[in-house]
Amino acid sequence: MSETKEPGNIKRGSPTPPGMESKEKFWRIHGEEDVAFQRQAQVTWWSVLGGVAVAALLTQLEPLLAAVTNGKWYLILYFIATCFVMINSWVQTAWASIVLKWPILISTSIGLFFGVVSLSIAALNITRPAWWFAAIFFVAGFGVYNQLFFMKNRSWVTLTPGTITRARASIKIYGILLFILMIGAILLSVSPTPIMEVFWGVFAVAASILTLIWQDIGMKLEKKELGVP
């Protein structure tokens, strides 16, 4: 009985064995399925990394409870703000994968990776506000980096003029936020008093809520403009 050769044993240049041509042709077809896969890949990449960030946050529940018991109730504000930032980060990634021209790229994968790693560091430092602000500074910074990359590399080609105007405004808003986060990190490092930590904790929650609202308003408008179901 003759032995059937596996595909790996086929030499280059040799004729394609019967039956294999019909299977190989599917690997030459590229179209809408590839776009859908790349969109899903962006969200999956964040989801894997985001799971680590959530796990990091959960490890801080015991230290947070101990701090609250000792009178530092205001550290709960940093826990709440971290949750809102995580939600917003996932929503922004998922929505961007739908409305932008966002193929799998090393450049944006680096930005997404280090952004979520910074988010994990923030989660580990909810009881240390100065470190928290420094980490969130990098979260926002890598987000702005990706948006600037999208702007310069025709990722906005799928958007309407109104949507592009809002995207440019978002970059400016986050640029201002970066400056404020840097100031917060510096001031909390120099003067980590309870009053300062309460003030910046309130700011963190307010800013995280406002960015969620901004994102929600933008998505609703873009659904109408771009015809997203």
N, C-alpha and C positions, 0 to 999 in steps of 0.2 A: 504494500500500500504506500503510495507516494505521500511525502510529508508536506503539509501546507506551510508556506512561508509566511511569517508575520510581516506586517507593514514595515517594521523597523529593519528588516533584512533586505528590503528592496534597494538596489543600487541606483545612484543618480543616473539619469539619462535612459534608464530602462523603461519600457512601455508600462503604462499603468495597468495593473491586473484587472481583469473583468470584475465589475461590481464595485470597485473602489472609486471610479470616476464620479459616480452618482453621489457618493458620500463626501468626497473632497470638494465638490462644487459648492456645497453650502458654506464652506470656509472662505470662499471667494466672494460671497455676497455680503455687501455692506450697505446699510441704509438706516431706516428708522429704528430698527432693533438696536443698532450700535449706539444711537443717541440715547435711547431709553436706558440701556445698560450703563452708560457713562453718567447719566443723571442719578441713577440708583447708586452707583459706586461712590459718588460724593457724599450722599446721605449715610451710606453704610460706613464709610471712613470716619465721619464725625461720630456716628452712633457707637462705634467700637471705642473710640477715644473718649467720648462723652461718658460712657459707662464707667471708665476708670475715674473720671472726675467726680461722678456721683458717689462711687465707692469711697473716694478720698474724703468727700464731704461727710459721709456717714461715720467715718472713723473719728470724726471730731465731735460727735454728739456727747460723748462722755466728758471730754475736757470742757466743752461748752456748758454743760450742766453744772460742772464743778465751779466754773467761773461765775455763772449766774447765782449759784448758792452763796458765793463770796461777795455778792453785791454788784457784779459787773453784768447786770441784766441787759445793758445796751449792746452787748456782743451778739444778741439775738438778731439785731439789725443787720449785721454782716452775714449771718446765716441766711436770712430772708433775701438779702440782695444777691447773694451767690446763687440761690435757687432761680431768681428772676433772670440773672445773666445767663445761666445755663439754658433756660427755656428759650430766651431770645437768640442765643447762639445757634441752637438747633433749628429754630424756625427760619432764621436768616439763611442758613445753609440749605435747608430743604427748599425754600422758596427760590433762592438763587439758582438752584439746580433745575428748576422748572422754567424760569423766565429768561435765563441768560444762555448765551452760547458758551458752555463750560465743559470742554472735553477734559479727559484725564491728563493732567500736566504736572510735571515735577514742581514747577514754581508755585502753583496754588496749593499743591499737596503739602509743601513745606510750610506755607502760611497757615493752613488749616491745622497741621500737626502741632506746630509750636503755639498756636493760639489756644488749642484745647489743653496742651501741657501747662500753659500759663494758668488756665482756668483750674486745673487740678492743684496747682501750687496755691492759688487763691483759696481753694476749698480747704486746704491743709492749714491755712493761716487765718481762719475766721476769729480766732482768739488773739491775733496779733494784727491789729488794724493797719499799722504802717506797712507790714509785709503784704497784707491783703491788697492795699491800694497799689503797691508796686507791681504785684502780679496782674491786677486788673488793667493796669496801664499797658502791659504787654498784650493782654487779651484784645483790648481795643486797637492797639498798634498793629498787630498782625491782621486784624479785620480791615483796617484802613489800607494796609499793604495789598491785600487781595483785591480790594475795590479799585485801587489805583492801577493794579495789573489788568483788571477787567477793562477799565477805561482806555488804557493804552493799547490793548490787544484785541480790539473789536469784539469783545464779549457782549457789548451793549448793542450790537447790530440788530438784535431781536426786539429791542425796546422802542416805544413811541417817544416823540420829543418831550412830552409831559413827564414820562417815567424817567427819562434821562436827566431832566431838570431836577427832579426829586433825588435821584441818585447822587448828583453833584452836590446838592444841598446836604445830603446825609454825610458825605465825606467831610464837608466843612464843619458840620455839627460835631462829628466824632473827633475832628482835629481840635476843636475847642475843648471837648471832653478830655482828650489826652493831656492837654495843658493843665486842666483842673486836677486830674488824677495825679499828675506829677507833683503839683503843689501840695495836694493832700498827703501824699507819701512823705514828702520832705518835712512838712509841718508836724505830722504824727511821729516822725523819727526824732525830731528836735524836741518836741513838747508833747509826750504821750500822756497828757492829763485826761481824767475822766470826761471833763467838759468837751475837750477837743474830740475825743473818741465818740461821744454822743453826737456832737455836731456833724462830724463826717460820716457817722453811721446813718443818721437821718438823710444826709445828702445822698449816700450810696443807695438807699432804698428808693428815694424820690427819683433819682436819675435812672435807676434800673426800671422803674415803673413807666417813666416818661418814654424811655427808648422802646419799651414794649408797645406802648400806645402808638408811637410814631411808626413802628413796624406794622402794626395792625391796620392803621389808616392807609399806609402805602400799599399794602397787599390788597385791600378792598378796592382801591382806585385802579391798581394794575389788573385786577381780575376783569374789571369792566373794559379797560383800554386794550388789553391783550386777548380778551376772550377766553380767559382761563376758567374752566368750570368751577 
